[in-house]
């Protein structure tokens, strides 16, 4: 008999009620009482399920409904209709019980106390979650070693770099050994090295502990390095639900390479490479991976140009979603899954 889903969503909807604004001061005052109210769907009939231990990327452009869905699944918001279960609990009805079994990280919000040393924040969270002291020490020691934050424990949170703070934020979310971890844009603002390190740590911890991970991001690198499955939504509705390997082989076939050079007018010609932008000392290329591998282009750039910097990235999520949307429509359904 298969285990119950860690996360189950069926026909989930969240409508926000917005009063239409009228021009001018008098119009604004009258609008408080007489302006018509519009219903704006942020989540519009969403359905999916996630098995225990799965690592799922939750993707889409700005305004797609990703963060609203996370808030519904953590009990911060109440759904307008439909069903949402996390670990068998209704988040908005059982928020206190659910909070003891889930961890959350919002990339632009901190759960750590800004002026306190990191160690003190962790200790306060131990009391919040009611973790027994011996269990807490053992768990914290393990996380400190895994995330390499030993040197940060006695430093006030305000003195941490963004990458250091995000590592500590994720440790804070894991102190009570949650069964489900929600990560909302955990790598936003991080440099390439910090992103890679954080991704590997999250994946390794999930594999080791069997933690279910739902990760929202605009960065497809987060998806490729951490997750085994991707759910893509658009305008609050399911667009695609696919294994990451299927997305990679079908749609993630382009890379963007940025070269910063000592040459004022850099040039690099390859079959399968198009120039996105060309500026003094800077060249941005788009690679078709079916025609030319990244390492060949990088090797040629190192050989023929004097480089001050080089980055390899995925195209913006908005471009990928457009391609996914076109592909889904061509396949005969936006919600098709394999």
NUZAVO-303107 format. One record per residue: residue number from 0; residue in one letter; x, y, z of N, C-alpha, C in turn. Coordinates in steps of 0.2 Angstrom, whole numbers, plus 5000, padded with zeros to 4 digits. Example, Ala and Ser with C-alpha at 12.3 -4.5 7.8 and 13.67 -1.06 7.14 Angstrom:
0/a/5066/4972/5039/5062/4978/5039/5066/4984/5039
1/s/5064/4989/5035/5068/4995/5036/5064/5000/5039
This chain:
0/x/5004/4994/5000/5000/5000/5000/5004/5006/5000
1/x/5003/5011/4995/5007/5017/4995/5006/5022/5000
2/x/5011/5025/5002/5011/5030/5008/5006/5036/5005
3/x/5003/5039/5010/4999/5045/5009/5003/5051/5006
4/x/5001/5055/5002/5005/5061/5000/5007/5065/5005
5/x/5013/5068/5005/5015/5073/5010/5012/5079/5009
6/x/5010/5081/5002/5006/5087/5000/5001/5085/4995
7/x/4995/5087/4996/4989/5085/4992/4985/5091/4991
8/x/4984/5093/4984/4981/5099/4982/4976/5097/4977
9/x/4969/5099/4978/4964/5097/4973/4960/5103/4972
10/x/4960/5106/4966/4955/5111/4964/4956/5117/4968
11/x/4962/5119/4970/4963/5124/4975/4962/5131/4972
12/x/4958/5135/4975/4957/5142/4973/4958/5147/4979
13/x/4961/5153/4977/4962/5159/4981/4960/5165/4977
14/x/4955/5168/4979/4953/5174/4976/4954/5180/4981
15/x/4957/5186/4978/4958/5192/4982/4952/5197/4979
16/x/4949/5200/4984/4944/5205/4982/4947/5212/4982
17/x/4947/5215/4977/4950/5222/4976/4945/5227/4974
18/x/4945/5233/4977/4940/5238/4975/4943/5242/4969
19/x/4940/5244/4964/4942/5248/4959/4943/5255/4961
20/x/4949/5258/4960/4950/5264/4962/4947/5270/4957
21/x/4945/5275/4959/4942/5281/4955/4947/5286/4956
22/x/4948/5290/4950/4953/5296/4950/4951/5302/4955
23/x/4956/5305/4958/4955/5311/4962/4953/5309/4969
24/x/4954/5314/4973/4953/5313/4981/4946/5312/4982
25/x/4941/5315/4979/4934/5314/4980/4932/5307/4978
26/x/4935/5305/4972/4933/5298/4970/4936/5293/4974
27/x/4942/5294/4977/4945/5289/4982/4941/5288/4988
28/x/4938/5294/4991/4934/5294/4997/4927/5290/4995
29/x/4924/5292/4989/4918/5288/4988/4919/5281/4986
30/x/4925/5280/4984/4927/5273/4982/4927/5268/4988
31/x/4928/5271/4994/4928/5267/5000/4922/5264/5001
32/x/4916/5267/4999/4909/5265/5000/4906/5262/4994
33/x/4907/5265/4988/4903/5263/4983/4907/5260/4977
34/x/4913/5259/4977/4917/5257/4971/4916/5249/4971
35/x/4915/5247/4965/4914/5240/4964/4920/5235/4966
36/x/4918/5229/4968/4924/5225/4970/4925/5220/4965
37/x/4931/5219/4963/4933/5214/4958/4936/5208/4962
38/x/4935/5202/4959/4938/5196/4962/4944/5194/4957
39/x/4950/5194/4960/4956/5192/4956/4959/5185/4958
40/x/4959/5180/4954/4961/5174/4956/4969/5174/4956
41/x/4972/5172/4962/4979/5171/4962/4981/5164/4961
42/x/4976/5159/4964/4977/5152/4962/4970/5150/4960
43/x/4970/5146/4954/4964/5146/4950/4963/5138/4948
44/x/4961/5134/4953/4959/5127/4952/4965/5123/4951
45/x/4970/5124/4956/4977/5120/4955/4976/5113/4959
46/x/4979/5108/4955/4979/5101/4958/4985/5098/4957
47/x/4988/5095/4962/4994/5091/4962/4995/5087/4968
48/x/5000/5082/4968/5001/5079/4975/5009/5077/4974
49/x/5012/5077/4980/5019/5076/4981/5020/5071/4986
50/x/5024/5066/4985/5025/5060/4989/5030/5062/4994
51/x/5030/5058/5000/5035/5059/5005/5042/5058/5002
52/x/5047/5063/5004/5054/5063/5002/5055/5065/4995
53/x/5050/5067/4991/5051/5070/4984/5054/5077/4985
54/x/5058/5079/4980/5060/5086/4980/5057/5089/4973
55/x/5053/5094/4974/5049/5096/4968/5050/5104/4968
56/x/5052/5106/4961/5053/5113/4960/5046/5116/4958
57/x/5044/5122/4961/5038/5125/4959/5039/5131/4956
58/x/5038/5131/4949/5041/5136/4945/5035/5140/4941
59/x/5037/5146/4939/5033/5151/4935/5035/5158/4936
60/x/5033/5162/4931/5035/5169/4931/5032/5173/4937
61/x/5034/5179/4938/5031/5184/4943/5023/5184/4942
62/x/5020/5183/4948/5012/5183/4947/5009/5177/4945
63/x/5013/5172/4945/5010/5165/4943/5006/5162/4949
64/x/5007/5164/4955/5004/5161/4960/5008/5157/4965
65/x/5014/5157/4964/5019/5152/4968/5019/5154/4975
66/x/5020/5160/4977/5020/5162/4984/5014/5161/4987
67/x/5008/5163/4984/5002/5162/4987/5000/5155/4988
68/x/5002/5150/4984/5001/5143/4985/5005/5141/4991
69/x/5011/5143/4992/5015/5142/4998/5012/5144/5004
70/x/5009/5150/5004/5006/5153/5010/4999/5149/5011
71/x/4996/5146/5006/4990/5142/5007/4992/5135/5011
72/x/4998/5133/5008/5000/5126/5011/5003/5127/5018
73/x/5005/5133/5020/5008/5134/5027/5003/5136/5031
74/x/4997/5138/5029/4992/5140/5034/4992/5148/5035
75/x/4996/5151/5031/4996/5159/5032/4990/5162/5029
76/x/4987/5159/5023/4981/5161/5020/4976/5155/5020
77/x/4970/5157/5020/4964/5152/5019/4962/5152/5012
78/x/4961/5146/5010/4959/5145/5003/4951/5148/5002
79/x/4950/5150/4996/4943/5152/4994/4939/5146/4993
80/x/4942/5141/4990/4938/5134/4989/4944/5129/4987
81/x/4941/5123/4987/4946/5117/4985/4949/5114/4992
82/x/4954/5110/4991/4956/5106/4996/4964/5106/4996
83/x/4967/5107/5002/4974/5107/5003/4976/5103/5009
84/x/4980/5098/5009/4982/5094/5014/4990/5094/5014
85/x/4993/5095/5020/5000/5094/5021/5001/5089/5027
86/x/5004/5084/5026/5005/5079/5031/4998/5077/5034
87/x/4993/5077/5030/4986/5075/5032/4982/5080/5036
88/x/4985/5086/5036/4982/5091/5040/4980/5097/5035
89/x/4974/5100/5037/4972/5106/5033/4976/5112/5036
90/x/4980/5115/5032/4985/5120/5035/4981/5126/5038
91/x/4976/5129/5036/4973/5135/5039/4969/5133/5045
92/x/4967/5126/5046/4963/5124/5052/4968/5121/5057
93/x/4974/5118/5055/4978/5115/5060/4985/5118/5059
94/x/4985/5125/5059/4992/5128/5058/4997/5127/5064
95/x/4994/5127/5070/4999/5125/5076/5002/5118/5075
96/x/4998/5113/5074/5000/5106/5074/5005/5106/5068
97/x/5003/5109/5062/5007/5108/5056/5014/5111/5057
98/x/5014/5117/5061/5020/5121/5061/5026/5117/5065
99/x/5024/5112/5069/5029/5107/5072/5032/5102/5067
100/x/5029/5102/5061/5031/5097/5056/5034/5099/5050
101/x/5034/5106/5049/5036/5109/5043/5041/5114/5044
102/x/5045/5116/5039/5050/5121/5039/5049/5126/5034
103/x/5050/5132/5035/5049/5137/5029/5055/5142/5029
104/x/5057/5143/5023/5062/5149/5022/5059/5153/5016
105/x/5058/5159/5018/5057/5164/5013/5063/5169/5011
106/x/5065/5169/5005/5072/5172/5003/5072/5179/5005
107/x/5067/5183/5006/5068/5190/5007/5065/5191/5014
108/x/5064/5186/5018/5062/5187/5025/5066/5183/5030
109/x/5067/5186/5036/5071/5182/5040/5067/5179/5046
110/x/5069/5173/5048/5066/5171/5055/5071/5172/5060
111/x/5077/5174/5059/5082/5175/5064/5081/5182/5067
112/x/5083/5183/5073/5083/5189/5076/5089/5194/5074
113/x/5087/5199/5071/5092/5203/5068/5098/5205/5072
114/x/5097/5207/5078/5103/5210/5083/5106/5204/5087
115/x/5103/5199/5087/5105/5193/5091/5111/5189/5088
116/x/5115/5186/5092/5120/5181/5088/5116/5175/5086
117/x/5118/5172/5081/5115/5166/5078/5113/5161/5083
118/x/5118/5160/5087/5117/5154/5092/5111/5156/5096
119/x/5110/5162/5098/5104/5164/5103/5097/5163/5099
120/x/5097/5165/5092/5091/5164/5088/5089/5156/5088
121/x/5094/5152/5087/5093/5145/5087/5090/5143/5094
122/x/5093/5145/5099/5090/5143/5106/5083/5145/5107
123/x/5082/5151/5105/5075/5154/5105/5070/5149/5101
124/x/5072/5147/5095/5068/5143/5091/5067/5136/5094
125/x/5072/5134/5098/5071/5127/5102/5065/5128/5106
126/x/5065/5133/5110/5059/5134/5114/5052/5135/5110
127/x/5053/5138/5105/5047/5139/5101/5044/5132/5099
128/x/5048/5128/5096/5046/5122/5094/5046/5116/5099
129/x/5048/5118/5105/5048/5113/5111/5052/5107/5110
130/x/5058/5108/5107/5063/5102/5106/5067/5101/5112
131/x/5067/5095/5114/5070/5093/5120/5078/5094/5120
132/x/5081/5097/5125/5088/5100/5124/5093/5095/5121
133/x/5093/5089/5124/5098/5084/5121/5097/5083/5114
134/x/5091/5082/5112/5089/5081/5105/5091/5087/5101
135/x/5090/5093/5103/5092/5099/5100/5099/5099/5099
136/x/5103/5098/5104/5110/5099/5103/5113/5094/5098
137/x/5110/5088/5098/5113/5083/5093/5111/5085/5086
138/x/5105/5088/5085/5102/5090/5079/5106/5096/5077
139/x/5107/5101/5081/5111/5107/5079/5118/5105/5077
140/x/5121/5101/5081/5128/5100/5079/5129/5097/5073
141/x/5124/5092/5071/5124/5089/5064/5123/5094/5059
142/x/5118/5099/5060/5117/5104/5055/5123/5109/5054
143/x/5126/5111/5060/5132/5115/5060/5137/5112/5055
144/x/5139/5106/5056/5144/5102/5052/5142/5102/5045
145/x/5135/5101/5043/5133/5100/5037/5133/5106/5033
146/x/5131/5112/5036/5131/5118/5033/5137/5123/5034
147/x/5142/5120/5038/5148/5124/5039/5147/5131/5042
148/x/5143/5132/5047/5142/5138/5050/5145/5139/5057
149/x/5149/5135/5059/5152/5135/5066/5155/5142/5067
150/x/5158/5145/5062/5161/5151/5064/5156/5157/5064
151/x/5150/5156/5062/5145/5161/5062/5141/5161/5068
152/x/5141/5156/5073/5136/5156/5078/5136/5162/5083
153/x/5142/5165/5084/5142/5170/5089/5142/5177/5086
154/x/5141/5177/5079/5140/5184/5076/5133/5186/5075
155/x/5132/5192/5077/5125/5195/5076/5123/5194/5069
156/x/5116/5192/5068/5113/5191/5061/5115/5197/5057
157/x/5114/5203/5059/5115/5209/5055/5122/5209/5052
158/x/5127/5206/5054/5134/5206/5052/5135/5200/5047
159/x/5130/5196/5045/5131/5191/5041/5130/5193/5033
160/x/5134/5190/5029/5133/5191/5022/5126/5188/5020
161/x/5124/5189/5014/5117/5186/5012/5118/5179/5012
162/x/5124/5176/5009/5125/5169/5008/5125/5166/5015
163/x/5129/5169/5020/5129/5166/5027/5123/5166/5030
164/x/5119/5172/5029/5112/5172/5032/5108/5166/5030
165/x/5108/5165/5023/5103/5160/5020/5105/5153/5023
166/x/5111/5152/5024/5113/5145/5026/5110/5145/5033
167/x/5111/5150/5037/5108/5150/5044/5101/5150/5044
168/x/5097/5153/5040/5090/5153/5039/5088/5145/5038
169/x/5091/5142/5033/5089/5135/5032/5091/5130/5038
170/x/5096/5132/5041/5097/5128/5048/5092/5129/5053
171/x/5090/5135/5053/5084/5137/5058/5078/5133/5056
172/x/5077/5133/5050/5070/5129/5048/5071/5122/5049
173/x/5077/5119/5050/5077/5112/5050/5079/5110/5058
174/x/5079/5114/5062/5081/5112/5069/5076/5107/5072
175/x/5070/5108/5070/5065/5103/5073/5063/5097/5069
176/x/5068/5096/5064/5068/5090/5060/5061/5089/5056
177/x/5059/5094/5052/5053/5094/5049/5052/5089/5044
178/x/5046/5086/5042/5045/5081/5037/5045/5085/5030
179/x/5042/5091/5030/5042/5095/5024/5045/5102/5025
180/x/5049/5103/5019/5053/5110/5019/5050/5114/5013
181/x/5048/5120/5015/5046/5125/5010/5051/5130/5009
182/x/5054/5130/5003/5059/5135/5001/5056/5140/4996
183/x/5055/5146/4998/5053/5151/4993/5058/5156/4991
184/x/5061/5155/4985/5067/5159/4982/5073/5159/4987
185/x/5075/5153/4989/5080/5153/4994/5087/5156/4992
186/x/5088/5156/4985/5095/5158/4982/5095/5165/4979
187/x/5089/5169/4980/5088/5175/4977/5094/5180/4980
188/x/5097/5183/4976/5102/5188/4978/5109/5185/4979
189/x/5110/5178/4979/5116/5175/4980/5121/5175/4974
190/x/5127/5175/4975/5132/5174/4970/5132/5167/4967
191/x/5135/5166/4962/5135/5159/4959/5138/5154/4964
192/x/5143/5155/4967/5146/5150/4972/5142/5149/4977
193/x/5139/5154/4980/5134/5153/4986/5128/5149/4984
194/x/5126/5150/4978/5120/5147/4976/5121/5139/4975
195/x/5127/5138/4972/5129/5131/4971/5130/5127/4977
196/x/5133/5130/4982/5134/5127/4989/5127/5126/4992
197/x/5123/5131/4992/5116/5130/4996/5112/5124/4992
198/x/5112/5124/4986/5108/5119/4982/5111/5112/4984
199/x/5117/5111/4984/5120/5105/4986/5118/5102/4993
200/x/5118/5107/4998/5117/5106/5005/5110/5104/5006
201/x/5105/5107/5002/5098/5106/5003/5097/5099/5000
202/x/5099/5097/4994/5098/5091/4991/5101/5085/4995
203/x/5107/5086/4998/5110/5081/5002/5106/5079/5008
204/x/5104/5085/5011/5100/5084/5018/5094/5080/5016
205/x/5090/5082/5011/5084/5079/5009/5085/5071/5008
206/x/5090/5070/5004/5091/5063/5003/5093/5059/5009
207/x/5097/5062/5013/5099/5059/5020/5093/5058/5024
208/x/5089/5063/5025/5084/5063/5030/5077/5061/5028
209/x/5076/5060/5021/5070/5059/5018/5065/5065/5018
210/x/5068/5071/5019/5063/5077/5019/5060/5079/5013
211/x/5054/5080/5013/5050/5082/5007/5052/5090/5006
212/x/5054/5092/4999/5056/5099/4998/5051/5101/4992
213/x/5048/5107/4994/5045/5111/4988/5048/5117/4988
214/x/5051/5119/4982/5056/5124/4981/5053/5129/4975
215/x/5052/5135/4977/5050/5140/4972/5056/5144/4970
216/x/5056/5146/4963/5062/5149/4961/5061/5152/4954
217/x/5065/5158/4953/5065/5160/4946/5071/5157/4943
218/x/5075/5154/4946/5082/5151/4944/5081/5144/4942
219/x/5082/5142/4936/5081/5135/4934/5087/5131/4936
220/x/5092/5134/4938/5098/5131/4941/5096/5128/4948
221/x/5092/5131/4952/5089/5128/4958/5085/5122/4957
222/x/5081/5122/4951/5078/5116/4949/5082/5110/4947
223/x/5087/5112/4943/5091/5106/4940/5096/5103/4946
224/x/5098/5107/4950/5103/5105/4955/5100/5101/4961
225/x/5093/5103/4963/5090/5101/4969/5085/5096/4968
226/x/5081/5097/4962/5074/5093/4962/5074/5088/4957
227/x/5070/5083/4958/5069/5078/4953/5062/5078/4949
228/x/5058/5083/4951/5052/5084/4947/5051/5092/4947
229/x/5047/5094/4942/5045/5101/4942/5038/5102/4940
230/x/5035/5106/4944/5028/5109/4943/5028/5116/4941
231/x/5025/5117/4935/5026/5124/4932/5018/5127/4932
232/x/5017/5133/4935/5011/5136/4935/5011/5142/4931
233/x/5005/5144/4929/5005/5151/4925/4998/5154/4926
234/x/4998/5160/4929/4991/5163/4930/4987/5159/4935
235/x/4990/5156/4940/4987/5152/4945/4985/5145/4943
236/x/4986/5143/4937/4984/5136/4935/4990/5132/4933
237/x/4989/5125/4933/4994/5121/4932/4996/5121/4924
238/x/5002/5122/4923/5004/5122/4916/5008/5115/4914
239/x/5012/5113/4918/5016/5107/4916/5018/5103/4923
240/x/5018/5097/4923/5021/5093/4929/5025/5087/4925
241/x/5031/5088/4926/5036/5084/4922/5042/5082/4927
242/x/5045/5076/4926/5052/5075/4929/5057/5080/4926
243/x/5061/5082/4930/5066/5087/4928/5070/5085/4922
244/x/5072/5078/4922/5075/5075/4916/5072/5077/4910
245/x/5065/5076/4910/5061/5077/4904/5061/5084/4902
246/x/5061/5089/4907/5061/5096/4905/5068/5098/4902
247/x/5073/5095/4905/5080/5096/4903/5081/5094/4896
248/x/5079/5088/4894/5080/5086/4887/5076/5089/4882
249/x/5070/5092/4884/5065/5095/4879/5066/5102/4879
250/x/5066/5106/4885/5065/5113/4885/5071/5117/4887
251/x/5075/5114/4892/5081/5117/4894/5087/5116/4890
252/x/5087/5118/4884/5092/5116/4879/5096/5123/4877
253/x/5095/5128/4881/5099/5134/4879/5103/5136/4886
254/x/5108/5139/4885/5112/5143/4890/5114/5150/4888
255/x/5115/5154/4893/5117/5161/4891/5124/5162/4894
256/x/5129/5164/4890/5136/5164/4892/5137/5172/4892
257/x/5140/5175/4897/5142/5182/4898/5149/5182/4898
258/x/5152/5186/4894/5160/5187/4894/5161/5194/4895
259/x/5165/5195/4900/5168/5202/4901/5175/5202/4899
260/x/5177/5206/4895/5184/5205/4892/5188/5212/4892
261/x/5194/5211/4891/5199/5217/4891/5198/5220/4884
262/x/5196/5216/4879/5195/5218/4872/5189/5223/4872
263/x/5190/5229/4868/5184/5233/4868/5178/5230/4864
264/x/5179/5227/4859/5174/5224/4855/5175/5217/4854
265/x/5173/5213/4859/5175/5206/4859/5170/5202/4853
266/x/5172/5197/4850/5168/5193/4846/5170/5186/4846
267/x/5165/5182/4846/5166/5175/4846/5161/5171/4842
268/x/5163/5168/4836/5158/5165/4831/5158/5158/4832
269/x/5152/5155/4832/5151/5148/4832/5145/5146/4829
270/x/5144/5140/4826/5138/5138/4824/5134/5136/4830
271/x/5128/5138/4831/5124/5137/4837/5124/5142/4842
272/x/5128/5147/4841/5129/5153/4846/5126/5159/4842
273/x/5121/5163/4846/5119/5169/4844/5121/5174/4849
274/x/5122/5180/4846/5124/5186/4851/5117/5189/4853
275/x/5116/5189/4860/5111/5193/4863/5112/5200/4863
276/x/5118/5202/4866/5120/5209/4867/5127/5210/4866
277/x/5129/5215/4863/5136/5216/4862/5138/5224/4864
278/x/5142/5225/4869/5143/5231/4872/5151/5232/4873
279/x/5154/5238/4874/5161/5238/4875/5163/5234/4881
280/x/5168/5229/4879/5171/5225/4884/5166/5219/4887
281/x/5160/5219/4884/5155/5214/4886/5151/5211/4881
282/x/5151/5204/4881/5147/5200/4876/5143/5195/4879
283/x/5136/5195/4877/5132/5190/4880/5129/5186/4874
284/x/5130/5179/4875/5129/5174/4870/5124/5169/4872
285/x/5120/5167/4867/5115/5162/4869/5117/5156/4865
286/x/5117/5150/4868/5120/5144/4865/5114/5139/4864
287/x/5114/5136/4859/5109/5130/4857/5113/5124/4859
288/x/5111/5121/4864/5115/5115/4867/5115/5109/4862
289/x/5110/5109/4858/5109/5103/4853/5114/5104/4847
290/x/5117/5110/4847/5122/5111/4841/5129/5112/4844
291/x/5130/5115/4850/5136/5116/4852/5137/5116/4860
292/x/5141/5112/4863/5142/5111/4870/5145/5117/4873
293/x/5143/5118/4880/5145/5124/4883/5153/5124/4884
294/x/5156/5118/4885/5163/5118/4887/5167/5120/4881
295/x/5164/5119/4875/5168/5120/4868/5168/5128/4868
296/x/5163/5131/4869/5162/5139/4869/5167/5142/4874
297/x/5166/5139/4880/5171/5142/4885/5178/5141/4884
298/x/5180/5135/4881/5187/5134/4879/5189/5139/4874
299/x/5185/5140/4869/5187/5145/4864/5187/5152/4866
300/x/5183/5154/4871/5183/5161/4874/5190/5162/4878
301/x/5192/5156/4882/5198/5157/4886/5204/5157/4881
302/x/5204/5154/4875/5209/5154/4871/5210/5160/4867
303/x/5204/5163/4864/5205/5169/4860/5204/5176/4863
304/x/5201/5176/4869/5200/5182/4872/5203/5183/4879
305/x/5204/5189/4881/5207/5190/4888/5201/5192/4892
306/x/5199/5187/4896/5193/5187/4900/5195/5190/4907
307/x/5190/5195/4909/5190/5197/4916/5185/5194/4920
308/x/5180/5191/4917/5174/5187/4920/5170/5183/4915
309/x/5168/5178/4917/5164/5173/4913/5158/5170/4917
310/x/5152/5170/4915/5147/5167/4919/5142/5163/4914
311/x/5140/5157/4916/5135/5153/4912/5129/5152/4916
312/x/5123/5154/4913/5117/5154/4916/5112/5151/4911
313/x/5106/5150/4915/5100/5148/4911/5096/5154/4908
314/x/5093/5154/4903/5088/5159/4901/5084/5161/4906
315/x/5081/5167/4906/5076/5170/4911/5070/5165/4912
316/x/5067/5164/4918/5062/5159/4918/5056/5161/4914
317/x/5055/5168/4913/5049/5170/4909/5050/5167/4902
318/x/5056/5167/4899/5057/5164/4892/5056/5157/4892
319/x/5058/5153/4897/5057/5146/4898/5049/5145/4898
320/x/5046/5149/4902/5039/5147/4903/5035/5148/4896
321/x/5037/5153/4892/5034/5154/4886/5035/5148/4881
322/x/5041/5145/4882/5042/5139/4878/5038/5133/4880
323/x/5038/5133/4887/5034/5127/4890/5027/5128/4888
324/x/5024/5134/4888/5017/5136/4887/5016/5134/4880
325/x/5020/5136/4875/5019/5134/4868/5019/5126/4867
326/x/5024/5123/4871/5025/5116/4870/5019/5112/4873
327/x/5016/5115/4879/5010/5112/4882/5004/5112/4877
328/x/5003/5118/4874/4997/5119/4870/4998/5114/4864
329/x/5004/5114/4861/5005/5109/4855/5004/5102/4857
330/x/5005/5100/4864/5004/5093/4866/4997/5092/4867
331/x/4993/5097/4867/4985/5096/4868/4983/5097/4875
332/x/4987/5101/4879/4984/5102/4886/4989/5105/4890
333/x/4987/5111/4894/4992/5114/4898/4994/5110/4904
334/x/4989/5106/4906/4991/5102/4913/4993/5095/4912
335/x/4996/5094/4906/4998/5087/4904/5004/5085/4909
336/x/5004/5079/4911/5009/5076/4915/5012/5070/4912
337/x/5018/5068/4914/5021/5062/4912/5024/5058/4918
